[in-house]
Every structure is written in structure tokens, then in C-alpha cells.
Amino acid sequence: MPSSAVHLTAAASAADTLGITDRPQFYLGCIAPDAVNIGGFAPKDIRYASHLRSRDYGEWKRNIADFRMANDSGSDFMKGVLFHLYTDIAWDEVVQPKLFAEFKRLDIPDEDFTRRKWLELDGFDAMLMRRDSYPLIISELRRAVPEPVTTVSAEQLTVWRDEVADALPPDAKPIFLSDEHLVLAMGRAVALMNGAE
């Protein structure tokens, strides 16, 4: 799963393509499902519920489609939530396999993949958060008005918004992840938003 910095940067890149007019609410939606992780990763069942998640990707996509049919008001906030969910799927489908293939190429033991994945994401976050465009995304995010969605309360989202907005770049550098991977995930997420399988 990508981090908040990845979600927000992808959202900023996709906003025009998706016809977004209220960027603050779109950005807030793009981080909303992760608000259950305040203070660290929530238990799996809580994370899965907020993301409508299933281990089976076909079922996960159907869960999102059902949620969209029942809840999609056309608001930019809801588009952000959907974009978050589709970006998670896209990341798992098109970026993570490439990252794991690179780990194999570097002879990193399989049992070390999860730890190395998070270190790599820290480095990628640092790169994205240090860009000149990132403070503008954060200033718009700070203006967003939280609302409840999936299993996330408005109160949780308020705390999460502020936590994400106040985060400092990690002291790390990526060895593999690049803009190419961000564009790949963003393109796949946009395609999923537009009904691709």
C-alpha cells in the first residue's frame, strides 16, 4: 500500500484528468481510508473495513463498485476516497511486483521484503515531500473539512489530516521507486476509476 505522500502526489497529478474542482476535499478523500492508522497501523480487520478490502482483488473491486453505487454523491471528497482505494489496488498490481522483483535481483531474502518495502517507501516519501509542489498540496489539505466515510469518523479524519499535514520527510532515500512508478500507479488508478478491470 502506498503512503499518504504517494496518495497526495498521485491525486495532485490526476486531479485535472478527473475533473476535480475542490482540491482540498479531493486530497482529504485521498487520505481518508488510512485515518484508522492514527498512532500506528490499526489491526488488519479495522484497516480492511475502512478500505472495503478483501484479499481477493476481484472481490475488493466489487466491494468498491457496490460502495460507489450506494454512496457516490459526485463530490470531490468521495472521488478522493475512491481514488485512494483504486490507487491502493493499482500500487499492489503494477508497482509492488516491480519492487519485489528488484529485491530478488538484489538477492534480498524473501523474509526481509516487508521491512525493505517500508524502508523504500520512507525514501520515496522523503523525495516526494521535499518537492516544491508538496507544500501547496498540504496547504490545500489543511483547508479541507472532514466528514465520515466507510468506517472512518470525521473526528478520526480531522486528527489524521493534521498528522499527515504536520509530517516531516523521513531521513531516507529510495533505491528503486521513482516518478515512473508513481505515474504507473496513477494511470492504473485513473483507469480503474473510469471502469477498467
Contacts in CASP RR format, 6 or more apart in sequence:
PFRMAT RR
TARGET T0000
AUTHOR 0000-0000-0000
METHOD contacts of the structure
MODEL  1
MPSSAVHLTAAASAADTLGITDRPQFYLGCIAPDAVNIGGFAPKDIRYAS
HLRSRDYGEWKRNIADFRMANDSGSDFMKGVLFHLYTDIAWDEVVQPKLF
AEFKRLDIPDEDFTRRKWLELDGFDAMLMRRDSYPLIISELRRAVPEPVT
TVSAEQLTVWRDEVADALPPDAKPIFLSDEHLVLAMGRAVALMNGAE
1 88 0 8 1.000
1 91 0 8 1.000
1 92 0 8 1.000
2 10 0 8 1.000
2 87 0 8 1.000
2 88 0 8 1.000
2 91 0 8 1.000
2 95 0 8 1.000
2 121 0 8 1.000
2 185 0 8 1.000
3 121 0 8 1.000
3 124 0 8 1.000
3 125 0 8 1.000
4 31 0 8 1.000
4 34 0 8 1.000
4 164 0 8 1.000
4 167 0 8 1.000
5 124 0 8 1.000
5 125 0 8 1.000
5 128 0 8 1.000
5 129 0 8 1.000
5 134 0 8 1.000
5 167 0 8 1.000
6 87 0 8 1.000
6 91 0 8 1.000
6 121 0 8 1.000
6 124 0 8 1.000
6 125 0 8 1.000
6 128 0 8 1.000
6 182 0 8 1.000
6 185 0 8 1.000
7 30 0 8 1.000
7 31 0 8 1.000
7 34 0 8 1.000
7 83 0 8 1.000
7 84 0 8 1.000
7 87 0 8 1.000
8 27 0 8 1.000
8 30 0 8 1.000
8 31 0 8 1.000
8 134 0 8 1.000
8 137 0 8 1.000
8 138 0 8 1.000
8 141 0 8 1.000
8 164 0 8 1.000
9 128 0 8 1.000
9 131 0 8 1.000
9 133 0 8 1.000
9 134 0 8 1.000
9 137 0 8 1.000
9 182 0 8 1.000
10 30 0 8 1.000
10 83 0 8 1.000
10 87 0 8 1.000
10 182 0 8 1.000
10 185 0 8 1.000
10 186 0 8 1.000
10 189 0 8 1.000
11 26 0 8 1.000
11 27 0 8 1.000
11 30 0 8 1.000
11 80 0 8 1.000
11 83 0 8 1.000
11 137 0 8 1.000
12 23 0 8 1.000
12 27 0 8 1.000
12 133 0 8 1.000
12 137 0 8 1.000
13 182 0 8 1.000
13 183 0 8 1.000
13 186 0 8 1.000
14 83 0 8 1.000
14 186 0 8 1.000
14 187 0 8 1.000
14 189 0 8 1.000
14 190 0 8 1.000
15 23 0 8 1.000
15 26 0 8 1.000
17 190 0 8 1.000
18 26 0 8 1.000
18 79 0 8 1.000
18 83 0 8 1.000
18 190 0 8 1.000
18 193 0 8 1.000
20 26 0 8 1.000
20 76 0 8 1.000
20 79 0 8 1.000
21 76 0 8 1.000
22 75 0 8 1.000
22 76 0 8 1.000
22 77 0 8 1.000
23 76 0 8 1.000
23 140 0 8 1.000
24 140 0 8 1.000
24 141 0 8 1.000
24 142 0 8 1.000
24 143 0 8 1.000
24 144 0 8 1.000
24 145 0 8 1.000
25 75 0 8 1.000
25 76 0 8 1.000
25 77 0 8 1.000
25 80 0 8 1.000
25 144 0 8 1.000
25 145 0 8 1.000
26 76 0 8 1.000
26 77 0 8 1.000
26 79 0 8 1.000
26 80 0 8 1.000
26 83 0 8 1.000
27 80 0 8 1.000
27 137 0 8 1.000
27 140 0 8 1.000
27 141 0 8 1.000
27 144 0 8 1.000
28 77 0 8 1.000
28 80 0 8 1.000
28 141 0 8 1.000
28 144 0 8 1.000
28 145 0 8 1.000
28 146 0 8 1.000
28 157 0 8 1.000
28 161 0 8 1.000
29 77 0 8 1.000
29 78 0 8 1.000
29 79 0 8 1.000
29 80 0 8 1.000
29 81 0 8 1.000
29 83 0 8 1.000
29 84 0 8 1.000
29 144 0 8 1.000
29 149 0 8 1.000
30 80 0 8 1.000
30 81 0 8 1.000
30 83 0 8 1.000
30 84 0 8 1.000
30 87 0 8 1.000
31 84 0 8 1.000
31 141 0 8 1.000
31 160 0 8 1.000
31 161 0 8 1.000
31 164 0 8 1.000
32 77 0 8 1.000
32 80 0 8 1.000
32 81 0 8 1.000
32 84 0 8 1.000
32 149 0 8 1.000
32 150 0 8 1.000
32 152 0 8 1.000
32 157 0 8 1.000
32 160 0 8 1.000
33 50 0 8 1.000
33 51 0 8 1.000
33 81 0 8 1.000
33 84 0 8 1.000
33 85 0 8 1.000
33 88 0 8 1.000
33 149 0 8 1.000
33 150 0 8 1.000
33 152 0 8 1.000
34 50 0 8 1.000
34 84 0 8 1.000
34 160 0 8 1.000
35 50 0 8 1.000
35 152 0 8 1.000
35 156 0 8 1.000
35 157 0 8 1.000
35 159 0 8 1.000
35 160 0 8 1.000
35 161 0 8 1.000
36 42 0 8 1.000
36 46 0 8 1.000
36 47 0 8 1.000
36 49 0 8 1.000
36 50 0 8 1.000
36 151 0 8 1.000
36 152 0 8 1.000
36 156 0 8 1.000
37 47 0 8 1.000
37 160 0 8 1.000
38 156 0 8 1.000
38 159 0 8 1.000
38 160 0 8 1.000
38 163 0 8 1.000
39 163 0 8 1.000
41 47 0 8 1.000
42 50 0 8 1.000
46 151 0 8 1.000
47 53 0 8 1.000
48 54 0 8 1.000
49 150 0 8 1.000
49 151 0 8 1.000
50 150 0 8 1.000
50 151 0 8 1.000
50 152 0 8 1.000
51 85 0 8 1.000
51 88 0 8 1.000
51 150 0 8 1.000
52 60 0 8 1.000
52 63 0 8 1.000
52 64 0 8 1.000
52 67 0 8 1.000
52 85 0 8 1.000
52 150 0 8 1.000
53 60 0 8 1.000
53 63 0 8 1.000
54 60 0 8 1.000
54 63 0 8 1.000
57 89 0 8 1.000
57 92 0 8 1.000
57 93 0 8 1.000
60 89 0 8 1.000
61 89 0 8 1.000
61 192 0 8 1.000
61 197 0 8 1.000
64 82 0 8 1.000
64 85 0 8 1.000
64 86 0 8 1.000
67 150 0 8 1.000
68 82 0 8 1.000
71 78 0 8 1.000
71 149 0 8 1.000
72 78 0 8 1.000
72 82 0 8 1.000
77 144 0 8 1.000
77 147 0 8 1.000
77 149 0 8 1.000
78 149 0 8 1.000
79 193 0 8 1.000
81 149 0 8 1.000
81 150 0 8 1.000
82 193 0 8 1.000
83 189 0 8 1.000
83 193 0 8 1.000
86 188 0 8 1.000
86 189 0 8 1.000
86 192 0 8 1.000
86 193 0 8 1.000
87 185 0 8 1.000
87 186 0 8 1.000
87 189 0 8 1.000
89 188 0 8 1.000
89 189 0 8 1.000
89 192 0 8 1.000
90 184 0 8 1.000
90 185 0 8 1.000
90 186 0 8 1.000
90 187 0 8 1.000
90 188 0 8 1.000
90 189 0 8 1.000
90 192 0 8 1.000
91 185 0 8 1.000
93 188 0 8 1.000
94 184 0 8 1.000
94 185 0 8 1.000
94 188 0 8 1.000
95 177 0 8 1.000
95 181 0 8 1.000
95 184 0 8 1.000
95 185 0 8 1.000
96 117 0 8 1.000
98 176 0 8 1.000
98 181 0 8 1.000
99 117 0 8 1.000
99 120 0 8 1.000
99 176 0 8 1.000
99 177 0 8 1.000
99 181 0 8 1.000
100 113 0 8 1.000
100 117 0 8 1.000
102 175 0 8 1.000
102 176 0 8 1.000
103 112 0 8 1.000
103 113 0 8 1.000
103 116 0 8 1.000
103 117 0 8 1.000
108 116 0 8 1.000
119 172 0 8 1.000
120 174 0 8 1.000
120 175 0 8 1.000
120 176 0 8 1.000
120 177 0 8 1.000
121 177 0 8 1.000
122 170 0 8 1.000
122 172 0 8 1.000
123 170 0 8 1.000
123 172 0 8 1.000
123 173 0 8 1.000
123 174 0 8 1.000
123 177 0 8 1.000
124 174 0 8 1.000
124 177 0 8 1.000
125 169 0 8 1.000
125 170 0 8 1.000
125 172 0 8 1.000
126 169 0 8 1.000
126 170 0 8 1.000
126 171 0 8 1.000
126 172 0 8 1.000
126 173 0 8 1.000
126 174 0 8 1.000
127 173 0 8 1.000
127 174 0 8 1.000
128 134 0 8 1.000
128 182 0 8 1.000
129 167 0 8 1.000
129 168 0 8 1.000
129 169 0 8 1.000
130 169 0 8 1.000
138 164 0 8 1.000
138 165 0 8 1.000
141 161 0 8 1.000
141 164 0 8 1.000
141 165 0 8 1.000
142 161 0 8 1.000
142 162 0 8 1.000
142 165 0 8 1.000
144 161 0 8 1.000
146 154 0 8 1.000
146 155 0 8 1.000
146 157 0 8 1.000
146 158 0 8 1.000
146 161 0 8 1.000
147 154 0 8 1.000
147 157 0 8 1.000
148 154 0 8 1.000
148 157 0 8 1.000
149 157 0 8 1.000
152 160 0 8 1.000
188 196 0 8 1.000
END
